[in-house]
Amino acid sequence: MLVALFALLSGTQPLMADQDAGGSYNLLLKAPINDDWFLISRSNLASRNNFDDTFLAYTGLGIGYQLTPSFSLRLGYRRAWFRFTDDWQPENRGYLEGYLATRVSGFRFTNRARIEARYFDWRSDDVRLRNEITLEAPWELTPLRLKPYLEEEVFYSTRNDWIEANWLGGGLAWRPAKGVKLKLGYRWNRFRAGDDWANRNVLVTGINVFF
């Protein structure tokens, strides 16, 4: 994780150059099929240019199998849309991921490793590797029992043979009812813009519902 972060910071652009702000609004739904199999869906809407430009949206569906109490495999499809001009450009994305969720000294630790096959009709296809690590503290803050968390996700493009983005952030998680988790946080998005690096400060919200 730290190696990837240092690699990103080694770009020629100054660290605080090309700053932007935006939002990322997430919805995750998970429903059991039986004791071992489940369905999972993720949807997202994202903005940039100081929240003025909604440029990304996606939704999808996957099926998962719980191999052990702490580890599952998921296979799914995602349909994404990007808007870099006046028109929305589509992407078809298949993915396979492994998801580990365990506890270490009271902290909730998760690691999601994903491989994505990305198909476009407006740019070259790609296979992307992603790894996300999340650490949620056991401390309960305020009467709402908010729990702080930290997370990082690294994106690697096999077509370009480079790390193309790093998301580093944190926030607060709230579980107002059984099967419901709400998240509010900040993400520092460092990403490639051509051959250079750019930065975006992102307000992140999440609604997770487990049926």
C-alpha positions as CSV (number, residue, x, y, z in Angstrom):
1,M,0.0,0.0,0.0
2,L,2.7,2.5,0.9
3,V,4.8,1.5,-2.1
4,A,1.9,2.4,-4.4
5,L,1.5,5.7,-2.6
6,F,5.1,6.6,-2.9
7,A,5.0,5.7,-6.6
8,L,2.1,8.0,-7.2
9,L,3.8,10.9,-5.4
10,S,6.9,10.6,-7.6
11,G,5.1,12.2,-10.6
12,T,6.6,15.3,-12.1
13,Q,3.6,17.5,-11.2
14,P,3.8,19.2,-7.8
15,L,1.6,17.4,-5.2
16,M,-1.0,20.1,-4.9
17,A,-1.1,21.0,-8.6
18,D,-4.3,20.7,-10.7
19,Q,-6.6,20.4,-7.6
20,D,-10.3,19.8,-8.3
21,A,-13.3,18.9,-6.1
22,G,-16.2,16.6,-6.7
23,G,-18.5,14.0,-5.2
24,S,-19.0,10.2,-5.3
25,Y,-22.4,8.9,-4.3
26,N,-22.6,5.1,-3.8
27,L,-25.3,2.5,-3.3
28,L,-24.6,-1.1,-2.5
29,L,-27.3,-3.8,-2.2
30,K,-26.6,-7.4,-1.1
31,A,-29.2,-10.1,-0.9
32,P,-28.8,-13.8,0.0
33,I,-29.8,-16.6,-2.3
34,N,-29.1,-19.3,0.2
35,D,-26.6,-20.0,2.9
36,D,-23.6,-19.8,0.5
37,W,-24.7,-17.8,-2.5
38,F,-25.7,-14.1,-2.7
39,L,-26.4,-11.3,-5.2
40,I,-24.6,-8.0,-5.0
41,S,-25.2,-4.7,-6.8
42,R,-23.2,-1.5,-6.8
43,S,-24.2,1.8,-8.3
44,N,-22.5,5.2,-8.4
45,L,-22.8,8.8,-9.6
46,A,-19.7,11.0,-9.6
47,S,-19.0,14.7,-10.2
48,R,-15.9,16.8,-10.8
49,N,-15.0,20.4,-11.7
50,N,-16.0,21.6,-8.2
51,F,-19.2,19.5,-8.3
52,D,-20.5,21.2,-11.5
53,D,-19.9,18.3,-13.9
54,T,-21.5,14.9,-13.5
55,F,-19.2,12.8,-15.6
56,L,-19.5,9.2,-14.4
57,A,-22.3,6.8,-13.6
58,Y,-22.5,3.1,-13.3
59,T,-24.6,0.2,-12.1
60,G,-24.2,-3.5,-12.2
61,L,-25.0,-6.9,-10.7
62,G,-22.9,-9.8,-9.5
63,I,-23.2,-13.2,-7.9
64,G,-21.1,-14.3,-5.0
65,Y,-20.1,-17.5,-3.2
66,Q,-19.1,-17.5,0.5
67,L,-16.1,-19.9,0.5
68,T,-15.4,-19.3,4.2
69,P,-17.0,-17.1,6.9
70,S,-14.4,-14.4,6.1
71,F,-13.8,-14.9,2.3
72,S,-16.0,-14.8,-0.8
73,L,-15.6,-14.8,-4.5
74,R,-17.8,-12.5,-6.8
75,L,-18.4,-12.6,-10.5
76,G,-20.3,-9.8,-12.1
77,Y,-21.1,-7.2,-14.9
78,R,-21.1,-3.5,-14.7
79,R,-22.4,-0.9,-17.2
80,A,-20.7,2.5,-16.9
81,W,-21.1,5.8,-18.7
82,F,-18.6,8.6,-19.0
83,R,-19.3,12.1,-20.2
84,F,-16.2,14.0,-21.4
85,T,-18.0,16.0,-24.1
86,D,-21.8,16.6,-24.5
87,D,-22.5,12.9,-25.1
88,W,-22.3,9.9,-22.6
89,Q,-19.9,7.2,-23.7
90,P,-20.6,3.6,-22.5
91,E,-18.3,1.0,-21.1
92,N,-19.1,-2.7,-20.6
93,R,-17.1,-4.2,-17.7
94,G,-16.9,-7.8,-16.5
95,Y,-15.2,-8.4,-13.2
96,L,-14.0,-11.2,-10.8
97,E,-13.0,-10.3,-7.3
98,G,-12.1,-11.9,-4.0
99,Y,-13.3,-10.2,-0.8
100,L,-11.8,-10.8,2.6
101,A,-13.4,-9.4,5.8
102,T,-12.0,-10.2,9.2
103,R,-11.1,-8.6,12.5
104,V,-7.7,-7.7,13.8
105,S,-7.4,-6.6,17.5
106,G,-11.0,-5.3,17.3
107,F,-10.5,-3.4,14.0
108,R,-12.6,-4.6,11.0
109,F,-10.2,-5.2,8.1
110,T,-11.3,-5.8,4.5
111,N,-9.3,-6.4,1.4
112,R,-11.0,-6.6,-2.1
113,A,-8.9,-7.7,-5.0
114,R,-10.5,-7.3,-8.4
115,I,-9.7,-7.9,-12.1
116,E,-11.8,-6.0,-14.6
117,A,-12.2,-6.7,-18.3
118,R,-13.2,-3.3,-19.8
119,Y,-14.7,-3.0,-23.3
120,F,-15.3,0.3,-25.1
121,D,-16.4,1.5,-28.5
122,W,-14.7,4.9,-28.1
123,R,-11.2,4.0,-26.8
124,S,-8.9,0.9,-26.5
125,D,-10.1,-2.0,-24.4
126,D,-8.2,-2.7,-21.2
127,V,-7.8,-5.1,-18.3
128,R,-7.5,-3.3,-15.0
129,L,-6.4,-4.6,-11.6
130,R,-7.7,-3.0,-8.4
131,N,-7.0,-3.6,-4.8
132,E,-8.9,-1.9,-1.9
133,I,-8.0,-2.1,1.7
134,T,-10.3,-0.7,4.5
135,L,-9.7,-0.5,8.2
136,E,-12.7,0.4,10.5
137,A,-11.9,1.2,14.1
138,P,-13.9,-0.4,17.0
139,W,-14.4,3.0,18.7
140,E,-17.9,4.3,18.9
141,L,-18.2,8.1,18.7
142,T,-21.1,10.2,19.8
143,P,-24.5,8.7,20.8
144,L,-25.0,7.7,17.1
145,R,-22.1,5.2,17.6
146,L,-20.2,6.4,14.6
147,K,-17.1,4.5,13.7
148,P,-14.1,6.0,11.9
149,Y,-12.5,4.3,9.0
150,L,-9.5,4.6,6.6
151,E,-9.3,3.1,3.1
152,E,-7.1,3.0,0.1
153,E,-7.6,1.6,-3.4
154,V,-4.9,1.3,-6.2
155,F,-5.8,1.0,-9.9
156,Y,-3.4,-0.7,-12.3
157,S,-3.9,-0.7,-16.1
158,T,-2.3,-3.7,-17.9
159,R,-2.7,-2.0,-21.3
160,N,-0.6,1.0,-20.3
161,D,1.5,-1.0,-17.7
162,W,1.2,1.6,-15.1
163,I,-0.6,2.6,-11.9
164,E,-3.4,4.9,-13.2
165,A,-5.0,6.1,-9.9
166,N,-4.8,5.9,-6.2
167,W,-7.7,6.7,-3.8
168,L,-6.8,7.5,-0.2
169,G,-9.4,8.6,2.3
170,G,-11.4,8.1,5.4
171,G,-14.6,9.0,7.2
172,L,-17.3,7.8,9.5
173,A,-19.6,4.8,9.3
174,W,-23.0,4.7,10.9
175,R,-25.3,1.6,11.3
176,P,-28.7,3.1,12.2
177,A,-30.5,-0.3,11.8
178,K,-29.7,-3.9,11.2
179,G,-28.6,-4.5,7.7
180,V,-28.0,-0.8,7.0
181,K,-24.6,1.0,6.8
182,L,-24.2,4.7,5.9
183,K,-20.8,6.3,5.2
184,L,-19.7,9.9,4.9
185,G,-16.1,10.6,4.1
186,Y,-13.3,12.4,2.2
187,R,-11.2,10.9,-0.6
188,W,-8.0,12.2,-2.1
189,N,-8.1,11.0,-5.7
190,R,-4.7,11.1,-7.4
191,F,-5.0,10.0,-11.0
192,R,-3.3,10.2,-14.4
193,A,-4.3,13.0,-16.7
194,G,-2.5,12.0,-19.9
195,D,1.2,11.6,-18.9
196,D,0.8,13.8,-15.9
197,W,-0.8,13.5,-12.5
198,A,-3.8,15.4,-11.2
199,N,-5.7,15.5,-7.9
200,R,-9.3,15.6,-6.9
201,N,-10.8,16.2,-3.4
202,V,-13.9,14.0,-3.2
203,L,-16.9,14.1,-0.9
204,V,-17.9,10.4,-0.6
205,T,-21.3,9.2,0.6
206,G,-22.4,5.5,0.8
207,I,-25.6,3.6,1.4
208,N,-25.1,-0.1,2.0
209,V,-28.2,-2.3,2.5
210,F,-27.9,-6.0,3.4
211,F,-31.1,-7.9,3.0
